[in-house]
Amino acid sequence: MNPLPSAYGWIDDLRPLPRMLDEARKLYGTLEVSGPANNPIIIDWAKETGLAKIFTADSIPWCGLFMALIAKRGGKPVVEGPLWARNWAKFGKAADKGQLGDVLVFRRAHGSGHVGLYVGEDYGAYHVLGGNQSDGVTISRIAKDRCISVRRPPYRKAPVTAKPMLLAATGILSVNEA
């Protein structure tokens, strides 16, 4: 497991983490391969989730694949058409305010989208753990005004750590998560 940036090291001290976030944390630092080659780990995720027929290269946007993998590993349902980020707006149940482990769906240019997990927020941005952020599994700050849906995973009983997390506004603001 790769270390988190110091600003997010507190995540490793929280227990229990929401299950999807716990699964996502284990994959932090995974990178796609530049050029025509593929990271076999990411290609294996497509096999594990049953998406290998349509996800054939890590050059294909893979934030939805990452979410399908962590939902499956976390024992949560996977949305229909999970590679399309905006389909994650149908996951779980709607929430008015984000909390640790929630699924956040963002709009991008030309009708596309991005999806990841809430790890916190500052005055103007969500801090998001997701796949295909700067070609890897990273934590990025994404403007709140780009968020089109906050979705709460189905819980029998929500972990005590599933709450809003107020963080310092450090780091650049992402404008393109690819």
HELIX and SHEET records of a PDB file:
HELIX    1   1 SER A    6  ASP A   13  5                                   8    
HELIX    2   2 ARG A   19  LYS A   26  1                                   8    
HELIX    3   3 PRO A   40  GLU A   48  1                                   9    
HELIX    4   4 CYS A   63  ARG A   73  1                                  11    
HELIX    5   5 ALA A   85  LYS A   90  5                                   6    
HELIX    6   6 ALA A  109  GLY A  111  5                                   3    
HELIX    7   7 LYS A  144  ARG A  146  5                                   3    
SHEET    1   A 7 LYS A  93  ALA A  94  0                                        
SHEET    2   A 7 CYS A 147  ARG A 152 -1                                        
SHEET    3   A 7 VAL A 103  ARG A 107 -1                                        
SHEET    4   A 7 GLY A 113  GLU A 121 -1                                        
SHEET    5   A 7 ALA A 125  GLN A 133 -1                                        
SHEET    6   A 7 GLY A 136  ALA A 143 -1                                        
SHEET    7   A 7 LEU A 173  SER A 174  1                                        
END                                                                             
